[in-house]
Amino acid sequence: MTEQRYLPDADGVTEFEATASEVADDFLVLDGTYFYPEGGGQPADRGELAWDGGSATVTTVRKNHGDVRHYVEEIEGDRPEVGDAVEGRIDAERREAHRRMHTAQHVVSRVVLDEYGAETAGNQIHADRSRIDFEPADFSEADVAEIERLSNEAIERDLRVSKAERPREEVEERTEEGRALLNLIPDHVDPLRVVEIEGFDYCPCGGTHVDSLGDVGRVEITNRESKGEATERIEFVLRD
Ligand SMILES: [Zn+2]
C-alpha cells in the first residue's frame, strides 16, 4: 500500500524521502510517494529515485491496486532492499506544466458547460498541449473564440485554487450536473478529493493543479475538430 502524499494539496512537492516496500526487476514500490501515477487524462510524472549505493530513472508511474509502481530504467549500482531509505526527485518542470494544463482544462470545461451546456466527455493533458472532447456540441469559429476569451477572462481574475478531501455526500450534492462523471467513481471511495476554483468551479479530481489561476498563463485554442455527430474536440496550448 502506497500513501499518495501529494493528496490532498501538496501538488507542489517534487523532492521527498520514503522507504522501499517492494523491489522488482523493473519497478520500485515505496511506502509513500509524491509521484503522480498516470490517470484521469494526466500523464505520470518522471524523475529519479536514489538510495545509498544506487539510483535509477523513473520513466513512468502506475497504480496497481493500492500500490504505486515507479517503473525504472538506467539503474546504477545495486538495487535497494526492502526497508531502505529512498530519495525521490520529480521532474519539476514537467510537473509544473501538467499542473498548469490540468487547471486550464478545468477552466475551459467549466466555461463550455456554463455557456454551451456541453459536458467534458474526455480529456488528454500533455506538458505542451492538451485536448478536451465535449458532448453534445457543435462549435462555430466564433464559439471557439468566445470560449478562449471567457477562459482567459477567468484566469486573469487570478482566483484561488484549493484542493481538499470532502465527504462524498457533499461532493454529490455540490457537483453540477454534467461537470464530472461521479457514477464512474466506485461507491466506496469516500471522501473524495475536490479541486475548487474559488466561486467559479467545483470538481472531484485527483490530478495536480496550480494554487492560483494566474499561474496558468494564457489559453490559446489551436484547433477545433468534429469527432462524430455531436462531439467536438478542442486543442489548446498555454502561453506565459
Ligand atoms: Zn481534473
Boltz pocket constraint, residues with backbone or C-beta under 6 A from the ligand:
constraints:
  - pocket:
      binder: B
      contacts: [[A, 40], [A, 102], [A, 106], [A, 204], [A, 205], [A, 206], [A, 207]]
      max_distance: 6.0
